[in-house]
């Protein structure tokens, strides 16, 4: 992939517009997560740490986009065009409208119809209060049907704290905070390792991925003239990270300390290289791939794919096959055919969810825009 040269029009689009190639990156990320959960670990197409790669890409993208939104609104607050309370309220409500409805629909479905496949009946508060990652840290029960939802807990917990950091931190100190955040992520995983935690599902364990995305947001909003230099340094860092990652995977496979301390950071640095390139717009064959309309569409419905993907192969597809059997259509798909059918069902289900459920609710965001709202006049 060849990053597009940074021209002034490209930079303007970065600061103001939609970045469709990021949708394609979301597609690649969510498909890696699907591969990780649908195929035997360490075999065939699931030899790489696909789940970790996909999740780190999502976290870096989230750190970039969320911080970018918050930095723009921080400047509006400092200019007297909005209030802190109004900005945070609208930020959080907009996140709620995007994330909560489908999340609660699915966990309630599991609570009512599939309680045997999850710990949700025994510990409902952790799920309904977005603390499932904390429960997973305690139980280590990765067999839970809702185990991928730990990442949603991490993001939601971050949304409670990070906006206040961005909006209240003095601008001249913010980059130091981001760098500290990246360091905390690595150190927290190291602390967890020495205490027997090899999962790293608590929120601080992912600070480095979010922090790297936030660092890119800082450059795009606060230091746009330094973007070429940042990209040059990042290219070198990503190349080194790739070499080290290959070394870890080949020379130290399964080594806990290498995985816990280094693997996530290396993957996040490489992910940042892709996020930077996609936000500016890759050119060449890689750009053509990421500009593909199908990939961008799947990226737009990637949240539904992520939320539904554990339900489909074990529950939705068997139900579909039973219905077809009653209709006289007898199918006994093998492993690969079953996975292809599952992928088709997953895409249909996520599309239906987007158009019939998520998109209409998402449209309510127009009532909670970040439009100018000056602080009220002081009394008396």
For each residue, the residues with C-beta under 8 A, 3 or more apart:
1: 274 277 282 284 285 286 287 290
2: 282 283 284 286 287
3: 231 276 277 280 282 283
4: 7 10 277 280 281 282 283 287
5: 10
6: 10 11 227 228 231 280
7: 4 10 11
8: 11 12
9: 12 13
10: 4 5 6 7 13 14 280 281
11: 6 7 8 14 15 224 227
12: 8 9 15 16
13: 9 10 16 17 19 281
14: 10 11 17 19 220 279 280
15: 11 12 220 221 224
16: 12 13
17: 13 14
18:
19: 13 14 22 278 279 281
20: 23 24 290 291 296
21: 24 25 277 278 279 281 282 287 290 291 296
22: 19 25 26 61 65 275 278 279 299
23: 20 26 27 295 296 297 298 299 300 302
24: 20 21 27 28 278 289 290 291 292 295 296 299
25: 21 22 28 29 57 61 274 275 278 290 299
26: 22 23 29 30 57 58 61 298 299 300 302
27: 23 24 30 31 295 296 298 299 302
28: 24 25 31 32 54 57 295
29: 25 26 32 33 53 54 55 57 58 61 302
30: 26 27 33 34 54 58 298 299 302 305 306 309
31: 27 28 34 35 54 298
32: 28 29 35 36 50 51 53 54 57
33: 29 30 36 37 50 51 54 55 148 306 309
34: 30 31 37 38 305 309 343 346
35: 31 32 38 39 45 46 50
36: 32 33 39 41 46 49 50 51 54
37: 33 34 51 148 309 310
38: 34 35 309 313 339 342
39: 35 36 43 44 45 46 339
40: 43 44 46
41: 36 46
42: 46 47
43: 39 40 46 47
44: 39 40 47
45: 35 39
46: 35 36 39 40 41 42 43 50
47: 42 43 44
48: 53 249
49: 36 52 53 249 259 263 267
50: 32 33 35 36 46 53 54
51: 32 33 36 37 54 55
52: 49 55 56 263 264 267
53: 29 32 48 49 50 56 57 267 271
54: 28 29 30 31 32 33 36 50 51 57 58
55: 29 33 51 52 58 59 151
56: 52 53 59 60 209 264 267 268 271
57: 25 26 28 29 32 53 54 60 61 271 274 275
58: 26 29 30 54 55 61 62 151
59: 55 56 62 63 151 154 155 206 209 210 213 268
60: 56 57 63 64 209 210 212 213 268 271 272 275
61: 22 25 26 29 57 58 64 65 213 275
62: 58 59 65 66 155 210 213
63: 59 60 66 67 209 210 211 212 213 214 217
64: 60 61 67 68 213 214 216 217 275 279
65: 22 61 62 68 69 213 217
66: 62 63 69 70 159 162 214 217
67: 63 64 70 71 162 166 213 214 217 218
68: 64 65 71 72 217 220 221
69: 65 66 72 73 91 370
70: 66 67 73 74 91 162 163 166 167
71: 67 68 74 75 166 217 218 221 222
72: 68 69 75 76 221 370
73: 69 70 76 77 82 87 91 167 370
74: 70 71 77 78 166 167 171
75: 71 72 78 79 221
76: 72 73 79 81 82 87 370 372
77: 73 74 80 81 82 83 84 87 167
78: 74 75
79: 75 76
80: 77 374 375
81: 76 77 372 373 374
82: 73 76 77 86 87 370 372 373 374 375
83: 77 86 87 373 375
84: 77 87 88 167 168
85: 88 89
86: 82 83 89 90 373
87: 73 76 77 82 83 84 90 91 167 370
88: 84 85 91 92 163 164 167
89: 85 86 92 93 368
90: 86 87 93 94 368 369 370
91: 69 70 73 87 88 94 95 159 163 370
92: 88 89 95 96 159 163
93: 89 90 96 97 368
94: 90 91 97 98 365 368
95: 91 92 98 99 156 159
96: 92 93 99 100
97: 93 94 100 101 361 362 364 365 368
98: 94 95 303 358 362 365
99: 95 96 102 103 152 155 156 303
100: 96 97 103 104
101: 97 104 105 357 358 361
102: 99 105 106 303 304 307 353 357 358
103: 99 100 106 107 149 152 307
104: 100 101 107 108 128
105: 101 102 108 109 357
106: 102 103 109 110 146 307 308 311
107: 103 104 110 111 120 127 128 146 149
108: 104 105 111 112
109: 105 106 112 113 114
110: 106 107 113 114 115 117 118 120 145 146 311
111: 107 108 115 118 120 121 124 127
112: 108 109 115
113: 109 110
114: 109 110 117 118 145 315
115: 110 111 112 118 120 121
116:
117: 110 114 144 145 314
118: 110 111 114 115 121 144 145 146
119: 122 123 135 139 141 144
120: 107 110 111 115 123 124 127 146
121: 111 115 118 124
122: 119
123: 119 120 126 127 135
124: 111 120 121 127 128
125: 128 129 131
126: 123 129 131 132 134 135
127: 107 111 120 123 124 131 132 135 146 149
128: 104 107 124 125
129: 125 126
130: 152 153 156 157
131: 125 126 127 134 135 153 157
132: 126 127 135 136 146 149 150 152 153
133: 136 137 150 151 153 154 157 201 202 203
134: 126 131 137 138 153 202
135: 119 123 126 127 131 132 138 139
136: 132 133 139 140 141 142 144 147 150 199 201
137: 133 134 140 197 199 201 202
138: 134 135
139: 119 135 136 144
140: 136 137 199
141: 119 136 144 147
142: 136 147
143: 147
144: 117 118 119 136 139 141 147
145: 110 114 117 118 310 311 314
146: 106 107 110 118 120 127 132 149 310
147: 136 141 142 143 144 150 310
148: 33 37 151 306 309 310
149: 103 107 127 132 146 152 153 307
150: 132 133 136 147 153 154 201
151: 55 58 59 133 148 154 155
152: 99 103 130 132 149 155 156
153: 130 131 132 133 134 149 150 156 157 203
154: 59 133 150 151 157 158 201 202 203 206
155: 59 62 99 151 152 158 159
156: 95 99 130 152 153 159 160
157: 130 131 133 153 154 160 161 203
158: 154 155 161 162 203 210
159: 66 91 92 95 155 156 162 163
160: 156 157
161: 157 158 164 165
162: 66 67 70 158 159 165 166 210
163: 70 88 91 92 159 166 167
164: 88 161 167 168
165: 161 162 168 169 177
166: 67 70 71 74 162 163 169 174
167: 70 73 74 77 84 87 88 163 164
168: 84 164 165
169: 165 166 173 174 177
170: 173 174
171: 74 174 222
172:
173: 169 170 176 177
174: 166 169 170 171 177 178 218 222
175: 178 179 215 218 222
176: 173 179 180
177: 165 169 173 174 180 181
178: 174 175 181 182 211 214 215 218
179: 175 176 182 183 211 215
180: 176 177 183 184
181: 177 178 184 185 207 208 210 211 214
182: 178 179 185 186 207 208 211 212 215
183: 179 180 186 187 208
184: 180 181 187 188 204 207 208
185: 181 182 188 189 204 205 206 207 208 209 210 211 264 265
186: 182 183 189 190 208 261 265
187: 183 184 190 191
188: 184 185 191 192 202 204 205 207
189: 185 186 192 193 200 205 260 261 264
190: 186 187 193 194 260 261
191: 187 188 194 195
192: 188 189 195 196 197 198 200 202 205 260
193: 189 190 196 197 198 256 257 260 261
194: 190 191
195: 191 192
196: 192 193
197: 137 192 193 200 202 260
198: 192 193 256 259 260
199: 136 137 140
200: 189 192 197 205 206 260 264
201: 133 136 137 150 154 205
202: 133 134 137 154 188 192 197 205
203: 133 153 154 157 158 206 207
204: 184 185 188 207
205: 185 188 189 192 200 201 202 264
206: 59 154 185 200 203 209 210 264
207: 181 182 184 185 188 203 204 210 211
208: 181 182 183 184 185 186 211 212 264 265 268
209: 56 59 60 63 185 206 212 213 264 268 271
210: 59 60 62 63 158 162 181 185 206 207 213 214
211: 63 178 179 181 182 185 207 208 214 215
212: 60 63 182 208 209 215 216 268 269 271 272
213: 59 60 61 62 63 64 65 67 209 210 216 217 272 275
214: 63 64 66 67 178 181 210 211 217 218
215: 175 178 179 182 211 212 218 219 272
216: 64 212 213 219 220 230 272 275 276 279
217: 63 64 65 66 67 68 71 213 214 220 221
218: 67 71 174 175 178 214 215 221 222 223
219: 215 216 222 223 224 226 227 230
220: 14 15 68 216 217 224 227 279
221: 15 68 71 72 75 217 218 224
222: 71 171 174 175 218 219
223: 218 219 226 227 230
224: 11 15 219 220 221 227
225:
226: 219 223 229 230
227: 6 11 219 220 223 224 230 231
228: 6 231 232
229: 226 232 233
230: 216 219 223 226 227 233 234 276
231: 3 6 227 228 234 235 276
232: 228 229 235 236
233: 229 230 236 237
234: 230 231 237 238 269 272 273 276
235: 231 232 238 239 273
236: 232 233 239 240
237: 233 234 240 241 269 273
238: 234 235 241 242 269 270 272 273
239: 235 236 242 243
240: 236 237 243 244
241: 237 238 244 245 265 266 267 269 270
242: 238 239 245 246 266 270
243: 239 240 246 247
244: 240 241 247 248 262 266
245: 241 242 248 249 263 266 267 270
246: 242 243 249 250
247: 243 244 250 251 252
248: 244 245 251 252 253 255 258 259 262 263 266
249: 48 49 245 246 252 253
250: 246 247 253
251: 247 248
252: 247 248 249 255 258
253: 248 249 250
254: 259
255: 248 252 258 259
256: 193 198 259 260
257: 193 260 261
258: 248 252 255 261 262 263
259: 49 198 248 254 255 256 262 263 264
260: 189 190 192 193 197 198 200 256 257 263 264
261: 186 189 190 193 257 258 265
262: 244 248 258 259 265 266
263: 49 52 245 248 258 259 260 266 267
264: 52 56 185 189 200 205 206 208 209 259 260 267 268
265: 185 186 208 241 261 262 268 269
266: 241 242 244 245 248 262 263 269 270
267: 49 52 53 56 241 245 263 264 270 271
268: 56 59 60 208 209 212 264 265 271 272
269: 212 234 237 238 241 265 266 272 273
270: 238 241 242 245 266 267 273 274
271: 53 56 57 60 209 212 267 268 274 275
272: 60 212 213 215 216 234 238 268 269 275 276
273: 234 235 237 238 269 270 276 277
274: 1 25 57 270 271 277 278
275: 22 25 57 60 61 64 213 216 271 272 278 279
276: 3 216 230 231 234 272 273 279 280
277: 1 3 4 21 273 274 280 281 282 286
278: 19 21 22 24 25 274 275 281 282 290
279: 14 19 21 22 64 216 220 275 276
280: 3 4 6 10 14 276 277
281: 4 10 13 19 21 277 278 287
282: 1 2 3 4 21 277 278 286 287 290
283: 2 3 4 286 287
284: 1 2 287 288
285: 1 288 289
286: 1 2 277 282 283 289 290
287: 1 2 4 21 281 282 283 284 290 291
288: 284 285 291 292
289: 24 285 286 292 295
290: 1 20 21 24 25 278 282 286 287 295 296
291: 20 21 24 287 288 296
292: 24 288 289 295 296
293: 296 297
294: 297 298
295: 23 24 27 28 289 290 292 298 299
296: 20 21 23 24 27 290 291 292 293 299 300
297: 23 293 294 300 301
298: 23 26 27 30 31 294 295 301 302 305 347
299: 22 23 24 25 26 27 30 295 296 302
300: 23 26 296 297 354
301: 297 298 304 305 347 350 351 353 354
302: 23 26 27 29 30 298 299 305 306 350
303: 98 99 102 306 307 358
304: 102 301 307 308 349 350 351 353 354 358
305: 30 34 298 301 302 308 309 346 347 350
306: 30 33 148 302 303 309
307: 102 103 106 149 303 304
308: 106 304 305 311 312 316 346 349 350 353
309: 30 33 34 37 38 148 305 306 312 346
310: 37 145 146 147 148 314
311: 106 110 145 308 314 315 316
312: 308 309 315 316 317 342 345 346 349
313: 38 316 317 338 339 342
314: 117 145 310 311 317 318
315: 114 311 312 318 319
316: 308 311 312 313 319 320 342 345 349
317: 312 313 314 320 321 338 341 342 345
318: 314 315 321 322
319: 315 316 322 323
320: 316 317 323 324 341 345
321: 317 318 324 325 331 333
322: 318 319 325 326
323: 319 320 326 327
324: 320 321 327 329 330 331
325: 321 322 328 329 330 331
326: 322 323
327: 323 324
328: 325
329: 324 325
330: 324 325
331: 321 324 325
332:
333: 321 337 338 341
334: 337 338
335: 338 339
336: 339 340
337: 333 334 340 341
338: 313 317 333 334 335 341 342
339: 38 39 313 335 336 342 343
340: 336 337 343 344
341: 317 320 333 337 338 344 345
342: 38 312 313 316 317 338 339 345 346
343: 34 339 340 346 347
344: 340 341 347 348
345: 312 316 317 320 341 342 348 349
346: 34 305 308 309 312 342 343 349 350
347: 298 301 305 343 344 350 351
348: 344 345 351 352
349: 304 308 312 316 345 346 352 353
350: 301 302 304 305 308 346 347 353 354
351: 301 304 347 348 354 355
352: 348 349 355 356 357
353: 102 301 304 308 349 350 356 357 358
354: 300 301 304 350 351 357 358 359
355: 351 352 358 359
356: 352 353 359 360
357: 101 102 105 352 353 354 360 361
358: 98 101 102 303 304 353 354 355 361 362
359: 354 355 356 362 363
360: 356 357 363
361: 97 101 357 358 364
362: 97 98 358 359 365
363: 359 360 366
364: 97 361 367 368
365: 94 97 98 362 368 369
366: 363 369
367: 364
368: 89 90 93 94 97 364 365
369: 90 365 366
370: 69 72 73 76 82 87 90 91
371:
372: 76 81 82
373: 81 82 83 86
374: 80 81 82
375: 80 82 83
376:
377:
378:
379:
380:
